[in-house]
Amino acid sequence: MSLFETKVYPSRVLLHKRRRTSDDHPLRPVLNSLSVLGLKIEDSTSPIKRILFFIYFVVVLLCMHYWAISDFVWYFRNRIQEDMLAESVTVWASVCTLDFLMLKRKDLMKVLSIVKKETEKLSSSEQRKYRKTVMMICGAAWLFIILFIMQNFMFSIHVNYDRYFSNTPAFFFYHTMSETQMNIFIRIDRSVENLYIHGLLTMIIALYILMCTNAKLWIKKCDFSSDLHTISEESTSHLEDFRHYRSIFDQFSKKIELLDDVFCLIVAVWLLMILVSLCVRILTVLNPLTENTERIIVSTLLVLSRATITLIAISIVADKINEASVSYIRKLDSIIKKGNAKNIALYQEIQLIYIKYTFFPTHLTVWKFTSINRSFLMTCIGMMSTYVIICIQLNPNALKGIMG
């Protein structure tokens, strides 16, 4: 090497870019949003950050359980009202969602690792398309969160201060507050509660939808060998190839089962929340007009809009996963039929796939009770529509509420 020859090193910017690209997760916008709301799923490399996020999470968790318990205790001293019960159901569902998700944190980490690895196998155009989908769903989730917060500043406050402050630490101090100070405190208190209650619930729903969207890509787009179309009895290599394709399907089934184990109970909580919220809020809207009717209607529209989008999106993406697995099995079956082969071993392999799919279908479920698909969606829509019609017919105040 010459004395004046300089050794060329990669620039720090390039190294930083490569490191950031290798560590980047396709669900990073949603994961960062959850971290902002107090739920840090991934472990931080820095011990200081790990401690800070843990303290922040503990504070958020205690606040959410405090809100849930306060709502529960409130009904022992007050008459149940439809709008209050509907809000309490959302609080309880959000707390249960957070608790159940943290109990499955290790499995959730495995699913996130699978999402990252499988996304890296996609082409650059498919990766860009998926990242755009992530940004769109994350943006829609934040839009719902902002709307839930903004409704606290859109309408005038009509509350009984004794009842409102009885479940807050400010109960001993509110007598010294002016009415303006109390109104400001209530608006801020409700906004903070909506930020974490609706924020975490909405963002976890977005995370599940994006995971399901990615899950249908987990089964590889195999270019089945053209040699498999000419199968003979002695073709042991073809049998090995077929077993390789079967192992791919088995791995796909295990990954879907892992995803379902994490969210099956949580999805059941969401479904119960949607059904109860609809049952309660439709009665609130049908009641005669009061000073809070306008606020209740706006809140009802927001909640039902989120519930409708959630139900439709989850049903469609879950049905796509089932379709991908069925398509893969049919493709393997068609290869054998086209070959006009008499290889018993190959028929036994495809028979094993059919048997496993029959007893352990590759689908997402509601608490391992029923599968999520388009039929499930239509059943929910029919049940909800029937309930709304019955409420309108039986509720004596329905006509007054509709006519205003």
HUGI-V726829 format. One record per residue. N is the residue number from 1. RES is the residue in one letter. SS is DSSP state (A for helix, B for strand, O for the rest). PHI is phi in whole degrees, -180 to 180 (999 if undefined). NEAR is the number of other ideal C-beta (glycine too) atoms within 8 Angstrom. Layout:
n = <N/N>
res = <RES/RES>
ss = <SS/SS>
phi = <PHI/PHI>
near = <NEAR/NEAR>
//
This chain:
n = <1/2/3/4/5/6/7/8/9/10/11/12/13/14/15/16/17/18/19/20/21/22/23/24/25/26/27/28/29/30/31/32/33/34/35/36/37/38/39/40/41/42/43/44/45/46/47/48/49/50/51/52/53/54/55/56/57/58/59/60/61/62/63/64/65/66/67/68/69/70/71/72/73/74/75/76/77/78/79/80/81/82/83/84/85/86/87/88/89/90/91/92/93/94/95/96/97/98/99/100/101/102/103/104/105/106/107/108/109/110/111/112/113/114/115/116/117/118/119/120/121/122/123/124/125/126/127/128/129/130/131/132/133/134/135/136/137/138/139/140/141/142/143/144/145/146/147/148/149/150/151/152/153/154/155/156/157/158/159/160/161/162/163/164/165/166/167/168/169/170/171/172/173/174/175/176/177/178/179/180/181/182/183/184/185/186/187/188/189/190/191/192/193/194/195/196/197/198/199/200/201/202/203/204/205/206/207/208/209/210/211/212/213/214/215/216/217/218/219/220/221/222/223/224/225/226/227/228/229/230/231/232/233/234/235/236/237/238/239/240/241/242/243/244/245/246/247/248/249/250/251/252/253/254/255/256/257/258/259/260/261/262/263/264/265/266/267/268/269/270/271/272/273/274/275/276/277/278/279/280/281/282/283/284/285/286/287/288/289/290/291/292/293/294/295/296/297/298/299/300/301/302/303/304/305/306/307/308/309/310/311/312/313/314/315/316/317/318/319/320/321/322/323/324/325/326/327/328/329/330/331/332/333/334/335/336/337/338/339/340/341/342/343/344/345/346/347/348/349/350/351/352/353/354/355/356/357/358/359/360/361/362/363/364/365/366/367/368/369/370/371/372/373/374/375/376/377/378/379/380/381/382/383/384/385/386/387/388/389/390/391/392/393/394/395/396/397/398/399/400/401/402/403/404>
res = <M/S/L/F/E/T/K/V/Y/P/S/R/V/L/L/H/K/R/R/R/T/S/D/D/H/P/L/R/P/V/L/N/S/L/S/V/L/G/L/K/I/E/D/S/T/S/P/I/K/R/I/L/F/F/I/Y/F/V/V/V/L/L/C/M/H/Y/W/A/I/S/D/F/V/W/Y/F/R/N/R/I/Q/E/D/M/L/A/E/S/V/T/V/W/A/S/V/C/T/L/D/F/L/M/L/K/R/K/D/L/M/K/V/L/S/I/V/K/K/E/T/E/K/L/S/S/S/E/Q/R/K/Y/R/K/T/V/M/M/I/C/G/A/A/W/L/F/I/I/L/F/I/M/Q/N/F/M/F/S/I/H/V/N/Y/D/R/Y/F/S/N/T/P/A/F/F/F/Y/H/T/M/S/E/T/Q/M/N/I/F/I/R/I/D/R/S/V/E/N/L/Y/I/H/G/L/L/T/M/I/I/A/L/Y/I/L/M/C/T/N/A/K/L/W/I/K/K/C/D/F/S/S/D/L/H/T/I/S/E/E/S/T/S/H/L/E/D/F/R/H/Y/R/S/I/F/D/Q/F/S/K/K/I/E/L/L/D/D/V/F/C/L/I/V/A/V/W/L/L/M/I/L/V/S/L/C/V/R/I/L/T/V/L/N/P/L/T/E/N/T/E/R/I/I/V/S/T/L/L/V/L/S/R/A/T/I/T/L/I/A/I/S/I/V/A/D/K/I/N/E/A/S/V/S/Y/I/R/K/L/D/S/I/I/K/K/G/N/A/K/N/I/A/L/Y/Q/E/I/Q/L/I/Y/I/K/Y/T/F/F/P/T/H/L/T/V/W/K/F/T/S/I/N/R/S/F/L/M/T/C/I/G/M/M/S/T/Y/V/I/I/C/I/Q/L/N/P/N/A/L/K/G/I/M/G>
ss = <O/O/O/O/O/O/O/O/O/O/O/A/A/A/A/A/A/A/A/A/A/A/A/O/O/O/O/A/A/A/A/A/A/A/A/A/O/O/O/O/O/O/O/O/O/O/A/A/A/A/A/A/A/A/A/A/A/A/A/A/A/A/A/A/A/A/A/A/A/A/A/A/A/A/A/A/A/O/O/O/O/A/A/A/A/A/A/A/A/A/A/A/A/A/A/A/A/A/A/A/A/A/A/O/A/A/A/A/A/A/A/A/A/A/A/A/A/A/A/A/O/O/O/A/A/A/A/A/A/A/A/A/A/A/A/A/A/A/A/A/A/A/A/A/A/A/A/A/A/A/A/A/A/A/O/O/O/O/O/O/A/A/A/A/A/O/O/O/A/A/A/A/O/A/A/A/O/O/A/A/A/A/A/A/A/A/A/A/A/A/A/A/A/A/A/A/A/A/A/A/A/A/A/A/A/A/A/A/A/A/A/A/A/A/A/O/O/O/O/O/O/O/O/O/O/A/A/A/A/O/O/O/O/O/O/A/A/A/A/A/A/A/A/A/A/A/A/A/A/A/A/A/A/A/A/A/A/A/A/A/A/A/A/A/A/A/A/A/A/A/A/A/A/A/A/A/A/A/A/A/A/A/A/A/A/A/O/O/O/O/O/O/A/A/A/A/A/A/A/A/A/A/A/A/A/A/A/A/A/A/A/A/A/A/A/A/A/A/A/A/A/A/A/A/A/A/A/A/A/A/A/A/A/A/A/A/A/A/A/O/O/O/O/A/A/A/A/A/A/A/A/A/A/A/A/A/A/A/A/O/O/O/O/O/B/B/O/O/O/B/B/O/O/A/A/A/A/A/A/A/A/A/A/A/A/A/A/A/A/A/A/A/A/A/O/O/O/A/A/A/A/A/A/O>
phi = <999/-68/-65/-96/-79/-100/-85/-92/-112/-62/-68/-65/-65/-65/-62/-65/-67/-64/-66/-68/-67/-68/-90/-73/-108/-62/-98/-57/-58/-72/-65/-67/-64/-65/-65/-62/-85/107/-104/-94/-78/-82/-80/-80/-74/-84/-62/-66/-63/-63/-68/-63/-66/-67/-64/-62/-64/-63/-63/-63/-63/-65/-63/-66/-68/-65/-63/-66/-68/-63/-64/-67/-68/-58/-77/-77/-114/-135/-75/-71/-117/-62/-68/-67/-65/-64/-68/-66/-61/-65/-62/-64/-66/-65/-66/-63/-60/-65/-65/-66/-68/-71/-67/-105/-62/-63/-67/-63/-62/-65/-65/-62/-65/-64/-59/-65/-66/-71/-68/-65/-80/-76/-71/-63/-68/-68/-65/-62/-63/-68/-66/-65/-62/-61/-65/-66/-69/-65/-64/-64/-64/-66/-64/-62/-62/-63/-65/-63/-74/-67/-65/-73/-109/-90/-124/-73/-96/-127/-135/-89/-62/-62/-73/-68/-82/-66/-107/-126/-63/-79/-60/-83/-120/-70/-65/-88/-85/-81/-65/-64/-64/-66/-64/-64/-62/-65/-63/-66/-62/-68/-65/-64/-64/-65/-60/-89/-68/-74/-64/-65/-63/-66/-72/-69/-61/-62/-62/-67/-62/-69/-65/-66/-63/-76/-66/-68/-93/-70/-82/-67/-82/-75/-87/-61/-61/-66/-67/-70/-77/-121/-86/-124/-68/-93/-81/-69/-65/-66/-64/-65/-62/-65/-65/-64/-66/-68/-65/-62/-66/-63/-64/-62/-63/-65/-66/-66/-64/-65/-62/-69/-62/-74/-113/-62/-71/-65/-63/-63/-64/-62/-64/-63/-62/-64/-67/-67/-61/-64/-61/-82/-72/-66/-69/-65/-68/-79/-70/-60/-66/-132/-71/-103/-62/-63/-65/-65/-65/-63/-63/-64/-63/-64/-65/-70/-64/-63/-65/-65/-62/-62/-64/-68/-64/-64/-65/-69/-68/-67/-67/-64/-64/-64/-64/-64/-69/-65/-62/-66/-66/-63/-66/-66/-66/-66/-63/-68/-67/-70/-77/51/-91/-119/-81/-66/-62/-67/-64/-67/-65/-68/-66/-63/-65/-64/-65/-65/-68/-68/-87/-130/-64/-86/-153/-94/-130/-104/57/59/-100/-145/-79/-99/-158/-67/-64/-63/-62/-66/-63/-64/-63/-63/-66/-67/-63/-61/-64/-62/-64/-64/-63/-65/-76/-94/-78/-66/-92/-64/-64/-64/-67/-70/-76/74>
near = <3/4/3/4/6/4/5/3/4/5/6/6/6/8/9/8/8/8/8/8/7/6/6/7/10/12/12/8/9/15/13/8/12/15/11/6/12/13/12/11/10/8/4/9/4/6/6/6/9/10/8/8/11/9/8/10/11/8/9/13/10/8/9/15/9/8/12/11/8/10/13/9/9/13/10/5/6/8/3/7/7/11/12/9/11/15/10/12/12/14/14/12/13/14/12/10/14/13/8/11/13/7/6/10/9/6/10/11/10/9/13/13/8/11/13/10/8/11/12/7/6/10/5/6/6/9/12/8/8/14/9/8/10/13/9/8/12/13/8/10/14/9/8/13/14/8/9/11/11/8/12/9/7/7/7/3/7/5/7/5/8/6/9/10/10/9/9/9/4/8/9/5/7/11/4/4/9/5/6/6/8/11/9/8/11/11/11/8/9/9/11/8/10/13/11/14/13/13/12/17/12/12/15/14/12/13/12/12/13/13/13/15/11/13/12/12/10/11/11/6/4/6/4/9/7/5/6/12/8/6/12/8/6/4/9/6/6/14/12/8/10/13/9/8/11/12/8/11/14/9/8/13/12/8/12/15/9/12/13/12/9/12/11/13/8/14/15/11/12/12/11/9/13/12/10/10/14/13/10/13/15/11/11/12/10/12/10/6/5/6/4/8/9/7/10/12/9/11/11/12/8/12/12/11/9/11/12/8/9/12/12/9/9/14/13/10/13/14/11/11/15/13/9/10/17/9/8/11/13/8/9/15/9/8/12/12/7/7/10/4/9/4/12/6/7/13/9/8/12/13/8/9/12/9/8/10/12/7/6/8/9/10/13/14/12/12/8/6/6/6/11/13/11/8/6/12/12/8/8/11/8/8/9/10/8/8/11/10/8/8/13/10/7/6/10/3/9/12/6/7/13/8/5/4>
//
